[in-house]
């Protein structure tokens, strides 16, 4: 992504300047907003929040100029995530809910808008959980789940992965943010493994990172390490390159039941941690 994004941003900017006609300009604008969103999301994975905020700000600026609901929904997600990661989850939640309320009447019968709407509610749930507001997090989960049930069976949007399974994965993530590790581990047993396999590798790996943290919170260090190793096998970049994965490895290295695992020590060595 780091190699591809700089040129992609330049090309997307140039394309928007070059095209004529309302339809082509709208399409080019959506691509540019998505490119900024990719940049912001990638930077946030590495916790470079200041630079990620710049990409998100560019996305919302372009989206606001277009007035397009799709652009605004995508850009709002980027801004809200950057705001939340900067330590302002209440502000992030308010942004997400405001945009969702704005587009709610337009989603009926439109799978694209429904998916975008759902992906505003889910990070709002995580923001509420980050604030320790369990009741609001649960209410937002139920709101997203009701929307997901209106979609075809086994549906997972090709870009957002929104659907019943992704709603469940966000519920687990919310429980982790509420420091309810044991509840998150129990909830994970309700998630259909076959549905998980239909999701993108990145999404499945992030679920495994959340599940590993849930086991760690619940005092299951050995199980946490094995789930973390599963995530590393599935998508090594998500574990080895990201601070969240590195922190989990470092923490588990010092815990009985995990530190004795040779695979964990080998992983720690690969990412430059003392094993």
MODELLER restraints for C-alpha pairs under 7 A, 6 or more apart:
rsr = mdl.restraints
at = mdl.atoms
rsr.add(forms.Gaussian(group=physical.xy_distance, feature=features.Distance(at['CA:5:A'], at['CA:39:A']), mean=6.68, stdev=0.5))
rsr.add(forms.Gaussian(group=physical.xy_distance, feature=features.Distance(at['CA:9:A'], at['CA:35:A']), mean=6.15, stdev=0.5))
rsr.add(forms.Gaussian(group=physical.xy_distance, feature=features.Distance(at['CA:12:A'], at['CA:31:A']), mean=6.70, stdev=0.5))
rsr.add(forms.Gaussian(group=physical.xy_distance, feature=features.Distance(at['CA:12:A'], at['CA:32:A']), mean=5.15, stdev=0.5))
rsr.add(forms.Gaussian(group=physical.xy_distance, feature=features.Distance(at['CA:13:A'], at['CA:32:A']), mean=6.41, stdev=0.5))
rsr.add(forms.Gaussian(group=physical.xy_distance, feature=features.Distance(at['CA:15:A'], at['CA:28:A']), mean=6.51, stdev=0.5))
rsr.add(forms.Gaussian(group=physical.xy_distance, feature=features.Distance(at['CA:16:A'], at['CA:25:A']), mean=6.20, stdev=0.5))
rsr.add(forms.Gaussian(group=physical.xy_distance, feature=features.Distance(at['CA:16:A'], at['CA:28:A']), mean=5.20, stdev=0.5))
rsr.add(forms.Gaussian(group=physical.xy_distance, feature=features.Distance(at['CA:16:A'], at['CA:29:A']), mean=6.23, stdev=0.5))
rsr.add(forms.Gaussian(group=physical.xy_distance, feature=features.Distance(at['CA:19:A'], at['CA:25:A']), mean=6.03, stdev=0.5))
rsr.add(forms.Gaussian(group=physical.xy_distance, feature=features.Distance(at['CA:30:A'], at['CA:71:A']), mean=5.71, stdev=0.5))
rsr.add(forms.Gaussian(group=physical.xy_distance, feature=features.Distance(at['CA:33:A'], at['CA:59:A']), mean=4.92, stdev=0.5))
rsr.add(forms.Gaussian(group=physical.xy_distance, feature=features.Distance(at['CA:33:A'], at['CA:62:A']), mean=6.79, stdev=0.5))
rsr.add(forms.Gaussian(group=physical.xy_distance, feature=features.Distance(at['CA:33:A'], at['CA:63:A']), mean=6.74, stdev=0.5))
rsr.add(forms.Gaussian(group=physical.xy_distance, feature=features.Distance(at['CA:33:A'], at['CA:71:A']), mean=6.28, stdev=0.5))
rsr.add(forms.Gaussian(group=physical.xy_distance, feature=features.Distance(at['CA:33:A'], at['CA:75:A']), mean=6.64, stdev=0.5))
rsr.add(forms.Gaussian(group=physical.xy_distance, feature=features.Distance(at['CA:36:A'], at['CA:55:A']), mean=5.33, stdev=0.5))
rsr.add(forms.Gaussian(group=physical.xy_distance, feature=features.Distance(at['CA:36:A'], at['CA:56:A']), mean=6.44, stdev=0.5))
rsr.add(forms.Gaussian(group=physical.xy_distance, feature=features.Distance(at['CA:36:A'], at['CA:58:A']), mean=6.92, stdev=0.5))
rsr.add(forms.Gaussian(group=physical.xy_distance, feature=features.Distance(at['CA:36:A'], at['CA:59:A']), mean=5.49, stdev=0.5))
rsr.add(forms.Gaussian(group=physical.xy_distance, feature=features.Distance(at['CA:37:A'], at['CA:55:A']), mean=6.96, stdev=0.5))
rsr.add(forms.Gaussian(group=physical.xy_distance, feature=features.Distance(at['CA:37:A'], at['CA:56:A']), mean=6.33, stdev=0.5))
rsr.add(forms.Gaussian(group=physical.xy_distance, feature=features.Distance(at['CA:37:A'], at['CA:59:A']), mean=6.61, stdev=0.5))
rsr.add(forms.Gaussian(group=physical.xy_distance, feature=features.Distance(at['CA:37:A'], at['CA:75:A']), mean=6.62, stdev=0.5))
rsr.add(forms.Gaussian(group=physical.xy_distance, feature=features.Distance(at['CA:37:A'], at['CA:78:A']), mean=5.90, stdev=0.5))
rsr.add(forms.Gaussian(group=physical.xy_distance, feature=features.Distance(at['CA:39:A'], at['CA:55:A']), mean=6.35, stdev=0.5))
rsr.add(forms.Gaussian(group=physical.xy_distance, feature=features.Distance(at['CA:40:A'], at['CA:52:A']), mean=4.35, stdev=0.5))
rsr.add(forms.Gaussian(group=physical.xy_distance, feature=features.Distance(at['CA:40:A'], at['CA:53:A']), mean=6.82, stdev=0.5))
rsr.add(forms.Gaussian(group=physical.xy_distance, feature=features.Distance(at['CA:40:A'], at['CA:55:A']), mean=5.21, stdev=0.5))
rsr.add(forms.Gaussian(group=physical.xy_distance, feature=features.Distance(at['CA:40:A'], at['CA:56:A']), mean=5.72, stdev=0.5))
rsr.add(forms.Gaussian(group=physical.xy_distance, feature=features.Distance(at['CA:40:A'], at['CA:78:A']), mean=6.53, stdev=0.5))
rsr.add(forms.Gaussian(group=physical.xy_distance, feature=features.Distance(at['CA:41:A'], at['CA:78:A']), mean=6.97, stdev=0.5))
rsr.add(forms.Gaussian(group=physical.xy_distance, feature=features.Distance(at['CA:43:A'], at['CA:49:A']), mean=6.95, stdev=0.5))
rsr.add(forms.Gaussian(group=physical.xy_distance, feature=features.Distance(at['CA:43:A'], at['CA:52:A']), mean=5.24, stdev=0.5))
rsr.add(forms.Gaussian(group=physical.xy_distance, feature=features.Distance(at['CA:44:A'], at['CA:52:A']), mean=5.94, stdev=0.5))
rsr.add(forms.Gaussian(group=physical.xy_distance, feature=features.Distance(at['CA:45:A'], at['CA:242:A']), mean=6.15, stdev=0.5))
rsr.add(forms.Gaussian(group=physical.xy_distance, feature=features.Distance(at['CA:46:A'], at['CA:242:A']), mean=5.44, stdev=0.5))
rsr.add(forms.Gaussian(group=physical.xy_distance, feature=features.Distance(at['CA:46:A'], at['CA:243:A']), mean=6.32, stdev=0.5))
rsr.add(forms.Gaussian(group=physical.xy_distance, feature=features.Distance(at['CA:49:A'], at['CA:82:A']), mean=6.31, stdev=0.5))
rsr.add(forms.Gaussian(group=physical.xy_distance, feature=features.Distance(at['CA:49:A'], at['CA:85:A']), mean=6.94, stdev=0.5))
rsr.add(forms.Gaussian(group=physical.xy_distance, feature=features.Distance(at['CA:49:A'], at['CA:86:A']), mean=6.61, stdev=0.5))
rsr.add(forms.Gaussian(group=physical.xy_distance, feature=features.Distance(at['CA:52:A'], at['CA:82:A']), mean=6.63, stdev=0.5))
rsr.add(forms.Gaussian(group=physical.xy_distance, feature=features.Distance(at['CA:53:A'], at['CA:79:A']), mean=6.84, stdev=0.5))
rsr.add(forms.Gaussian(group=physical.xy_distance, feature=features.Distance(at['CA:53:A'], at['CA:82:A']), mean=5.61, stdev=0.5))
rsr.add(forms.Gaussian(group=physical.xy_distance, feature=features.Distance(at['CA:56:A'], at['CA:75:A']), mean=6.52, stdev=0.5))
rsr.add(forms.Gaussian(group=physical.xy_distance, feature=features.Distance(at['CA:56:A'], at['CA:78:A']), mean=5.23, stdev=0.5))
rsr.add(forms.Gaussian(group=physical.xy_distance, feature=features.Distance(at['CA:56:A'], at['CA:79:A']), mean=5.07, stdev=0.5))
rsr.add(forms.Gaussian(group=physical.xy_distance, feature=features.Distance(at['CA:57:A'], at['CA:79:A']), mean=6.62, stdev=0.5))
rsr.add(forms.Gaussian(group=physical.xy_distance, feature=features.Distance(at['CA:59:A'], at['CA:75:A']), mean=5.23, stdev=0.5))
rsr.add(forms.Gaussian(group=physical.xy_distance, feature=features.Distance(at['CA:60:A'], at['CA:72:A']), mean=6.63, stdev=0.5))
rsr.add(forms.Gaussian(group=physical.xy_distance, feature=features.Distance(at['CA:60:A'], at['CA:75:A']), mean=4.92, stdev=0.5))
rsr.add(forms.Gaussian(group=physical.xy_distance, feature=features.Distance(at['CA:60:A'], at['CA:76:A']), mean=6.62, stdev=0.5))
rsr.add(forms.Gaussian(group=physical.xy_distance, feature=features.Distance(at['CA:63:A'], at['CA:71:A']), mean=4.97, stdev=0.5))
rsr.add(forms.Gaussian(group=physical.xy_distance, feature=features.Distance(at['CA:63:A'], at['CA:72:A']), mean=5.10, stdev=0.5))
rsr.add(forms.Gaussian(group=physical.xy_distance, feature=features.Distance(at['CA:63:A'], at['CA:75:A']), mean=6.68, stdev=0.5))
rsr.add(forms.Gaussian(group=physical.xy_distance, feature=features.Distance(at['CA:64:A'], at['CA:72:A']), mean=6.58, stdev=0.5))
rsr.add(forms.Gaussian(group=physical.xy_distance, feature=features.Distance(at['CA:73:A'], at['CA:99:A']), mean=6.68, stdev=0.5))
rsr.add(forms.Gaussian(group=physical.xy_distance, feature=features.Distance(at['CA:73:A'], at['CA:116:A']), mean=6.43, stdev=0.5))
rsr.add(forms.Gaussian(group=physical.xy_distance, feature=features.Distance(at['CA:76:A'], at['CA:96:A']), mean=6.63, stdev=0.5))
rsr.add(forms.Gaussian(group=physical.xy_distance, feature=features.Distance(at['CA:77:A'], at['CA:96:A']), mean=6.84, stdev=0.5))
rsr.add(forms.Gaussian(group=physical.xy_distance, feature=features.Distance(at['CA:77:A'], at['CA:120:A']), mean=6.40, stdev=0.5))
rsr.add(forms.Gaussian(group=physical.xy_distance, feature=features.Distance(at['CA:80:A'], at['CA:92:A']), mean=4.37, stdev=0.5))
rsr.add(forms.Gaussian(group=physical.xy_distance, feature=features.Distance(at['CA:80:A'], at['CA:95:A']), mean=6.38, stdev=0.5))
rsr.add(forms.Gaussian(group=physical.xy_distance, feature=features.Distance(at['CA:80:A'], at['CA:96:A']), mean=6.64, stdev=0.5))
rsr.add(forms.Gaussian(group=physical.xy_distance, feature=features.Distance(at['CA:81:A'], at['CA:92:A']), mean=6.76, stdev=0.5))
rsr.add(forms.Gaussian(group=physical.xy_distance, feature=features.Distance(at['CA:83:A'], at['CA:89:A']), mean=6.85, stdev=0.5))
rsr.add(forms.Gaussian(group=physical.xy_distance, feature=features.Distance(at['CA:83:A'], at['CA:92:A']), mean=5.70, stdev=0.5))
rsr.add(forms.Gaussian(group=physical.xy_distance, feature=features.Distance(at['CA:84:A'], at['CA:92:A']), mean=5.40, stdev=0.5))
rsr.add(forms.Gaussian(group=physical.xy_distance, feature=features.Distance(at['CA:84:A'], at['CA:127:A']), mean=6.77, stdev=0.5))
rsr.add(forms.Gaussian(group=physical.xy_distance, feature=features.Distance(at['CA:89:A'], at['CA:127:A']), mean=4.91, stdev=0.5))
rsr.add(forms.Gaussian(group=physical.xy_distance, feature=features.Distance(at['CA:89:A'], at['CA:128:A']), mean=6.97, stdev=0.5))
rsr.add(forms.Gaussian(group=physical.xy_distance, feature=features.Distance(at['CA:89:A'], at['CA:130:A']), mean=6.59, stdev=0.5))
rsr.add(forms.Gaussian(group=physical.xy_distance, feature=features.Distance(at['CA:89:A'], at['CA:131:A']), mean=6.45, stdev=0.5))
rsr.add(forms.Gaussian(group=physical.xy_distance, feature=features.Distance(at['CA:90:A'], at['CA:127:A']), mean=6.75, stdev=0.5))
rsr.add(forms.Gaussian(group=physical.xy_distance, feature=features.Distance(at['CA:92:A'], at['CA:127:A']), mean=6.70, stdev=0.5))
rsr.add(forms.Gaussian(group=physical.xy_distance, feature=features.Distance(at['CA:93:A'], at['CA:124:A']), mean=4.70, stdev=0.5))
rsr.add(forms.Gaussian(group=physical.xy_distance, feature=features.Distance(at['CA:93:A'], at['CA:127:A']), mean=5.61, stdev=0.5))
rsr.add(forms.Gaussian(group=physical.xy_distance, feature=features.Distance(at['CA:93:A'], at['CA:128:A']), mean=6.69, stdev=0.5))
rsr.add(forms.Gaussian(group=physical.xy_distance, feature=features.Distance(at['CA:96:A'], at['CA:120:A']), mean=5.38, stdev=0.5))
rsr.add(forms.Gaussian(group=physical.xy_distance, feature=features.Distance(at['CA:96:A'], at['CA:121:A']), mean=6.80, stdev=0.5))
rsr.add(forms.Gaussian(group=physical.xy_distance, feature=features.Distance(at['CA:96:A'], at['CA:124:A']), mean=5.96, stdev=0.5))
rsr.add(forms.Gaussian(group=physical.xy_distance, feature=features.Distance(at['CA:97:A'], at['CA:121:A']), mean=6.74, stdev=0.5))
rsr.add(forms.Gaussian(group=physical.xy_distance, feature=features.Distance(at['CA:97:A'], at['CA:124:A']), mean=6.84, stdev=0.5))
rsr.add(forms.Gaussian(group=physical.xy_distance, feature=features.Distance(at['CA:100:A'], at['CA:117:A']), mean=5.68, stdev=0.5))
rsr.add(forms.Gaussian(group=physical.xy_distance, feature=features.Distance(at['CA:100:A'], at['CA:120:A']), mean=6.11, stdev=0.5))
rsr.add(forms.Gaussian(group=physical.xy_distance, feature=features.Distance(at['CA:100:A'], at['CA:121:A']), mean=6.99, stdev=0.5))
rsr.add(forms.Gaussian(group=physical.xy_distance, feature=features.Distance(at['CA:107:A'], at['CA:113:A']), mean=5.18, stdev=0.5))
rsr.add(forms.Gaussian(group=physical.xy_distance, feature=features.Distance(at['CA:107:A'], at['CA:114:A']), mean=5.03, stdev=0.5))
rsr.add(forms.Gaussian(group=physical.xy_distance, feature=features.Distance(at['CA:115:A'], at['CA:157:A']), mean=6.68, stdev=0.5))
rsr.add(forms.Gaussian(group=physical.xy_distance, feature=features.Distance(at['CA:115:A'], at['CA:160:A']), mean=6.96, stdev=0.5))
rsr.add(forms.Gaussian(group=physical.xy_distance, feature=features.Distance(at['CA:115:A'], at['CA:162:A']), mean=5.57, stdev=0.5))
rsr.add(forms.Gaussian(group=physical.xy_distance, feature=features.Distance(at['CA:118:A'], at['CA:144:A']), mean=5.62, stdev=0.5))
rsr.add(forms.Gaussian(group=physical.xy_distance, feature=features.Distance(at['CA:118:A'], at['CA:147:A']), mean=6.85, stdev=0.5))
rsr.add(forms.Gaussian(group=physical.xy_distance, feature=features.Distance(at['CA:118:A'], at['CA:162:A']), mean=6.70, stdev=0.5))
rsr.add(forms.Gaussian(group=physical.xy_distance, feature=features.Distance(at['CA:119:A'], at['CA:162:A']), mean=6.60, stdev=0.5))
rsr.add(forms.Gaussian(group=physical.xy_distance, feature=features.Distance(at['CA:121:A'], at['CA:140:A']), mean=6.32, stdev=0.5))
rsr.add(forms.Gaussian(group=physical.xy_distance, feature=features.Distance(at['CA:121:A'], at['CA:144:A']), mean=6.02, stdev=0.5))
rsr.add(forms.Gaussian(group=physical.xy_distance, feature=features.Distance(at['CA:122:A'], at['CA:141:A']), mean=6.82, stdev=0.5))
rsr.add(forms.Gaussian(group=physical.xy_distance, feature=features.Distance(at['CA:122:A'], at['CA:144:A']), mean=6.60, stdev=0.5))
rsr.add(forms.Gaussian(group=physical.xy_distance, feature=features.Distance(at['CA:122:A'], at['CA:167:A']), mean=7.00, stdev=0.5))
rsr.add(forms.Gaussian(group=physical.xy_distance, feature=features.Distance(at['CA:122:A'], at['CA:170:A']), mean=6.49, stdev=0.5))
rsr.add(forms.Gaussian(group=physical.xy_distance, feature=features.Distance(at['CA:125:A'], at['CA:137:A']), mean=4.53, stdev=0.5))
rsr.add(forms.Gaussian(group=physical.xy_distance, feature=features.Distance(at['CA:125:A'], at['CA:140:A']), mean=5.38, stdev=0.5))
rsr.add(forms.Gaussian(group=physical.xy_distance, feature=features.Distance(at['CA:125:A'], at['CA:141:A']), mean=6.27, stdev=0.5))
rsr.add(forms.Gaussian(group=physical.xy_distance, feature=features.Distance(at['CA:125:A'], at['CA:174:A']), mean=6.79, stdev=0.5))
rsr.add(forms.Gaussian(group=physical.xy_distance, feature=features.Distance(at['CA:126:A'], at['CA:137:A']), mean=6.85, stdev=0.5))
rsr.add(forms.Gaussian(group=physical.xy_distance, feature=features.Distance(at['CA:126:A'], at['CA:174:A']), mean=5.14, stdev=0.5))
rsr.add(forms.Gaussian(group=physical.xy_distance, feature=features.Distance(at['CA:128:A'], at['CA:136:A']), mean=6.24, stdev=0.5))
rsr.add(forms.Gaussian(group=physical.xy_distance, feature=features.Distance(at['CA:128:A'], at['CA:137:A']), mean=5.23, stdev=0.5))
rsr.add(forms.Gaussian(group=physical.xy_distance, feature=features.Distance(at['CA:129:A'], at['CA:137:A']), mean=5.58, stdev=0.5))
rsr.add(forms.Gaussian(group=physical.xy_distance, feature=features.Distance(at['CA:129:A'], at['CA:174:A']), mean=5.41, stdev=0.5))
rsr.add(forms.Gaussian(group=physical.xy_distance, feature=features.Distance(at['CA:129:A'], at['CA:177:A']), mean=5.65, stdev=0.5))
rsr.add(forms.Gaussian(group=physical.xy_distance, feature=features.Distance(at['CA:129:A'], at['CA:178:A']), mean=5.42, stdev=0.5))
rsr.add(forms.Gaussian(group=physical.xy_distance, feature=features.Distance(at['CA:130:A'], at['CA:177:A']), mean=5.50, stdev=0.5))
rsr.add(forms.Gaussian(group=physical.xy_distance, feature=features.Distance(at['CA:130:A'], at['CA:178:A']), mean=6.56, stdev=0.5))
rsr.add(forms.Gaussian(group=physical.xy_distance, feature=features.Distance(at['CA:132:A'], at['CA:178:A']), mean=5.75, stdev=0.5))
rsr.add(forms.Gaussian(group=physical.xy_distance, feature=features.Distance(at['CA:141:A'], at['CA:171:A']), mean=6.50, stdev=0.5))
rsr.add(forms.Gaussian(group=physical.xy_distance, feature=features.Distance(at['CA:144:A'], at['CA:167:A']), mean=6.67, stdev=0.5))
rsr.add(forms.Gaussian(group=physical.xy_distance, feature=features.Distance(at['CA:145:A'], at['CA:164:A']), mean=6.41, stdev=0.5))
rsr.add(forms.Gaussian(group=physical.xy_distance, feature=features.Distance(at['CA:145:A'], at['CA:167:A']), mean=6.15, stdev=0.5))
rsr.add(forms.Gaussian(group=physical.xy_distance, feature=features.Distance(at['CA:148:A'], at['CA:163:A']), mean=5.08, stdev=0.5))
rsr.add(forms.Gaussian(group=physical.xy_distance, feature=features.Distance(at['CA:148:A'], at['CA:164:A']), mean=5.24, stdev=0.5))
rsr.add(forms.Gaussian(group=physical.xy_distance, feature=features.Distance(at['CA:149:A'], at['CA:164:A']), mean=6.61, stdev=0.5))
rsr.add(forms.Gaussian(group=physical.xy_distance, feature=features.Distance(at['CA:155:A'], at['CA:163:A']), mean=5.56, stdev=0.5))
rsr.add(forms.Gaussian(group=physical.xy_distance, feature=features.Distance(at['CA:156:A'], at['CA:162:A']), mean=5.21, stdev=0.5))
rsr.add(forms.Gaussian(group=physical.xy_distance, feature=features.Distance(at['CA:156:A'], at['CA:163:A']), mean=4.79, stdev=0.5))
rsr.add(forms.Gaussian(group=physical.xy_distance, feature=features.Distance(at['CA:157:A'], at['CA:163:A']), mean=6.84, stdev=0.5))
rsr.add(forms.Gaussian(group=physical.xy_distance, feature=features.Distance(at['CA:161:A'], at['CA:199:A']), mean=6.58, stdev=0.5))
rsr.add(forms.Gaussian(group=physical.xy_distance, feature=features.Distance(at['CA:165:A'], at['CA:195:A']), mean=6.41, stdev=0.5))
rsr.add(forms.Gaussian(group=physical.xy_distance, feature=features.Distance(at['CA:165:A'], at['CA:196:A']), mean=6.90, stdev=0.5))
rsr.add(forms.Gaussian(group=physical.xy_distance, feature=features.Distance(at['CA:168:A'], at['CA:191:A']), mean=6.94, stdev=0.5))
rsr.add(forms.Gaussian(group=physical.xy_distance, feature=features.Distance(at['CA:169:A'], at['CA:207:A']), mean=6.32, stdev=0.5))
rsr.add(forms.Gaussian(group=physical.xy_distance, feature=features.Distance(at['CA:172:A'], at['CA:184:A']), mean=5.18, stdev=0.5))
rsr.add(forms.Gaussian(group=physical.xy_distance, feature=features.Distance(at['CA:172:A'], at['CA:187:A']), mean=6.65, stdev=0.5))
rsr.add(forms.Gaussian(group=physical.xy_distance, feature=features.Distance(at['CA:172:A'], at['CA:188:A']), mean=6.77, stdev=0.5))
rsr.add(forms.Gaussian(group=physical.xy_distance, feature=features.Distance(at['CA:173:A'], at['CA:210:A']), mean=5.85, stdev=0.5))
rsr.add(forms.Gaussian(group=physical.xy_distance, feature=features.Distance(at['CA:175:A'], at['CA:181:A']), mean=6.74, stdev=0.5))
rsr.add(forms.Gaussian(group=physical.xy_distance, feature=features.Distance(at['CA:175:A'], at['CA:183:A']), mean=6.93, stdev=0.5))
rsr.add(forms.Gaussian(group=physical.xy_distance, feature=features.Distance(at['CA:175:A'], at['CA:184:A']), mean=5.47, stdev=0.5))
rsr.add(forms.Gaussian(group=physical.xy_distance, feature=features.Distance(at['CA:176:A'], at['CA:184:A']), mean=6.29, stdev=0.5))
rsr.add(forms.Gaussian(group=physical.xy_distance, feature=features.Distance(at['CA:176:A'], at['CA:210:A']), mean=6.85, stdev=0.5))
rsr.add(forms.Gaussian(group=physical.xy_distance, feature=features.Distance(at['CA:176:A'], at['CA:214:A']), mean=5.73, stdev=0.5))
rsr.add(forms.Gaussian(group=physical.xy_distance, feature=features.Distance(at['CA:179:A'], at['CA:217:A']), mean=6.97, stdev=0.5))
rsr.add(forms.Gaussian(group=physical.xy_distance, feature=features.Distance(at['CA:181:A'], at['CA:214:A']), mean=4.12, stdev=0.5))
rsr.add(forms.Gaussian(group=physical.xy_distance, feature=features.Distance(at['CA:181:A'], at['CA:215:A']), mean=6.23, stdev=0.5))
rsr.add(forms.Gaussian(group=physical.xy_distance, feature=features.Distance(at['CA:181:A'], at['CA:217:A']), mean=4.88, stdev=0.5))
rsr.add(forms.Gaussian(group=physical.xy_distance, feature=features.Distance(at['CA:181:A'], at['CA:218:A']), mean=5.00, stdev=0.5))
rsr.add(forms.Gaussian(group=physical.xy_distance, feature=features.Distance(at['CA:182:A'], at['CA:214:A']), mean=6.70, stdev=0.5))
rsr.add(forms.Gaussian(group=physical.xy_distance, feature=features.Distance(at['CA:182:A'], at['CA:218:A']), mean=4.99, stdev=0.5))
rsr.add(forms.Gaussian(group=physical.xy_distance, feature=features.Distance(at['CA:184:A'], at['CA:214:A']), mean=5.96, stdev=0.5))
rsr.add(forms.Gaussian(group=physical.xy_distance, feature=features.Distance(at['CA:185:A'], at['CA:211:A']), mean=6.80, stdev=0.5))
rsr.add(forms.Gaussian(group=physical.xy_distance, feature=features.Distance(at['CA:185:A'], at['CA:214:A']), mean=6.03, stdev=0.5))
rsr.add(forms.Gaussian(group=physical.xy_distance, feature=features.Distance(at['CA:185:A'], at['CA:215:A']), mean=6.50, stdev=0.5))
rsr.add(forms.Gaussian(group=physical.xy_distance, feature=features.Distance(at['CA:196:A'], at['CA:204:A']), mean=6.66, stdev=0.5))
rsr.add(forms.Gaussian(group=physical.xy_distance, feature=features.Distance(at['CA:201:A'], at['CA:234:A']), mean=6.74, stdev=0.5))
rsr.add(forms.Gaussian(group=physical.xy_distance, feature=features.Distance(at['CA:201:A'], at['CA:235:A']), mean=6.56, stdev=0.5))
rsr.add(forms.Gaussian(group=physical.xy_distance, feature=features.Distance(at['CA:202:A'], at['CA:235:A']), mean=6.60, stdev=0.5))
rsr.add(forms.Gaussian(group=physical.xy_distance, feature=features.Distance(at['CA:205:A'], at['CA:231:A']), mean=4.96, stdev=0.5))
rsr.add(forms.Gaussian(group=physical.xy_distance, feature=features.Distance(at['CA:205:A'], at['CA:234:A']), mean=6.41, stdev=0.5))
rsr.add(forms.Gaussian(group=physical.xy_distance, feature=features.Distance(at['CA:205:A'], at['CA:235:A']), mean=6.07, stdev=0.5))
rsr.add(forms.Gaussian(group=physical.xy_distance, feature=features.Distance(at['CA:205:A'], at['CA:238:A']), mean=6.81, stdev=0.5))
rsr.add(forms.Gaussian(group=physical.xy_distance, feature=features.Distance(at['CA:208:A'], at['CA:227:A']), mean=6.16, stdev=0.5))
rsr.add(forms.Gaussian(group=physical.xy_distance, feature=features.Distance(at['CA:208:A'], at['CA:228:A']), mean=6.59, stdev=0.5))
rsr.add(forms.Gaussian(group=physical.xy_distance, feature=features.Distance(at['CA:208:A'], at['CA:231:A']), mean=5.61, stdev=0.5))
rsr.add(forms.Gaussian(group=physical.xy_distance, feature=features.Distance(at['CA:209:A'], at['CA:228:A']), mean=6.15, stdev=0.5))
rsr.add(forms.Gaussian(group=physical.xy_distance, feature=features.Distance(at['CA:209:A'], at['CA:231:A']), mean=6.68, stdev=0.5))
rsr.add(forms.Gaussian(group=physical.xy_distance, feature=features.Distance(at['CA:212:A'], at['CA:224:A']), mean=4.25, stdev=0.5))
rsr.add(forms.Gaussian(group=physical.xy_distance, feature=features.Distance(at['CA:212:A'], at['CA:225:A']), mean=6.81, stdev=0.5))
rsr.add(forms.Gaussian(group=physical.xy_distance, feature=features.Distance(at['CA:212:A'], at['CA:227:A']), mean=5.40, stdev=0.5))
rsr.add(forms.Gaussian(group=physical.xy_distance, feature=features.Distance(at['CA:212:A'], at['CA:228:A']), mean=5.67, stdev=0.5))
rsr.add(forms.Gaussian(group=physical.xy_distance, feature=features.Distance(at['CA:213:A'], at['CA:224:A']), mean=6.64, stdev=0.5))
rsr.add(forms.Gaussian(group=physical.xy_distance, feature=features.Distance(at['CA:215:A'], at['CA:221:A']), mean=6.61, stdev=0.5))
rsr.add(forms.Gaussian(group=physical.xy_distance, feature=features.Distance(at['CA:215:A'], at['CA:223:A']), mean=6.47, stdev=0.5))
rsr.add(forms.Gaussian(group=physical.xy_distance, feature=features.Distance(at['CA:215:A'], at['CA:224:A']), mean=4.98, stdev=0.5))
rsr.add(forms.Gaussian(group=physical.xy_distance, feature=features.Distance(at['CA:216:A'], at['CA:224:A']), mean=5.55, stdev=0.5))
rsr.add(forms.Gaussian(group=physical.xy_distance, feature=features.Distance(at['CA:221:A'], at['CA:252:A']), mean=6.48, stdev=0.5))
rsr.add(forms.Gaussian(group=physical.xy_distance, feature=features.Distance(at['CA:221:A'], at['CA:255:A']), mean=6.41, stdev=0.5))
rsr.add(forms.Gaussian(group=physical.xy_distance, feature=features.Distance(at['CA:221:A'], at['CA:256:A']), mean=7.00, stdev=0.5))
rsr.add(forms.Gaussian(group=physical.xy_distance, feature=features.Distance(at['CA:221:A'], at['CA:257:A']), mean=5.67, stdev=0.5))
rsr.add(forms.Gaussian(group=physical.xy_distance, feature=features.Distance(at['CA:221:A'], at['CA:258:A']), mean=5.40, stdev=0.5))
rsr.add(forms.Gaussian(group=physical.xy_distance, feature=features.Distance(at['CA:222:A'], at['CA:257:A']), mean=4.52, stdev=0.5))
rsr.add(forms.Gaussian(group=physical.xy_distance, feature=features.Distance(at['CA:222:A'], at['CA:258:A']), mean=4.33, stdev=0.5))
rsr.add(forms.Gaussian(group=physical.xy_distance, feature=features.Distance(at['CA:225:A'], at['CA:252:A']), mean=6.71, stdev=0.5))
rsr.add(forms.Gaussian(group=physical.xy_distance, feature=features.Distance(at['CA:225:A'], at['CA:258:A']), mean=5.78, stdev=0.5))
rsr.add(forms.Gaussian(group=physical.xy_distance, feature=features.Distance(at['CA:225:A'], at['CA:264:A']), mean=6.85, stdev=0.5))
rsr.add(forms.Gaussian(group=physical.xy_distance, feature=features.Distance(at['CA:231:A'], at['CA:239:A']), mean=6.91, stdev=0.5))
rsr.add(forms.Gaussian(group=physical.xy_distance, feature=features.Distance(at['CA:232:A'], at['CA:239:A']), mean=5.63, stdev=0.5))
rsr.add(forms.Gaussian(group=physical.xy_distance, feature=features.Distance(at['CA:238:A'], at['CA:245:A']), mean=6.94, stdev=0.5))
rsr.add(forms.Gaussian(group=physical.xy_distance, feature=features.Distance(at['CA:239:A'], at['CA:245:A']), mean=4.35, stdev=0.5))
rsr.add(forms.Gaussian(group=physical.xy_distance, feature=features.Distance(at['CA:239:A'], at['CA:246:A']), mean=6.65, stdev=0.5))
rsr.add(forms.Gaussian(group=physical.xy_distance, feature=features.Distance(at['CA:240:A'], at['CA:246:A']), mean=6.30, stdev=0.5))
rsr.add(forms.Gaussian(group=physical.xy_distance, feature=features.Distance(at['CA:240:A'], at['CA:271:A']), mean=5.74, stdev=0.5))
rsr.add(forms.Gaussian(group=physical.xy_distance, feature=features.Distance(at['CA:249:A'], at['CA:268:A']), mean=6.53, stdev=0.5))
rsr.add(forms.Gaussian(group=physical.xy_distance, feature=features.Distance(at['CA:252:A'], at['CA:258:A']), mean=5.87, stdev=0.5))
rsr.add(forms.Gaussian(group=physical.xy_distance, feature=features.Distance(at['CA:252:A'], at['CA:259:A']), mean=6.35, stdev=0.5))
rsr.add(forms.Gaussian(group=physical.xy_distance, feature=features.Distance(at['CA:253:A'], at['CA:259:A']), mean=4.48, stdev=0.5))
rsr.add(forms.Gaussian(group=physical.xy_distance, feature=features.Distance(at['CA:253:A'], at['CA:275:A']), mean=6.78, stdev=0.5))
rsr.add(forms.Gaussian(group=physical.xy_distance, feature=features.Distance(at['CA:265:A'], at['CA:275:A']), mean=5.15, stdev=0.5))
rsr.add(forms.Gaussian(group=physical.xy_distance, feature=features.Distance(at['CA:268:A'], at['CA:274:A']), mean=6.59, stdev=0.5))
rsr.add(forms.Gaussian(group=physical.xy_distance, feature=features.Distance(at['CA:268:A'], at['CA:275:A']), mean=5.82, stdev=0.5))
rsr.add(forms.Gaussian(group=physical.xy_distance, feature=features.Distance(at['CA:269:A'], at['CA:275:A']), mean=6.28, stdev=0.5))
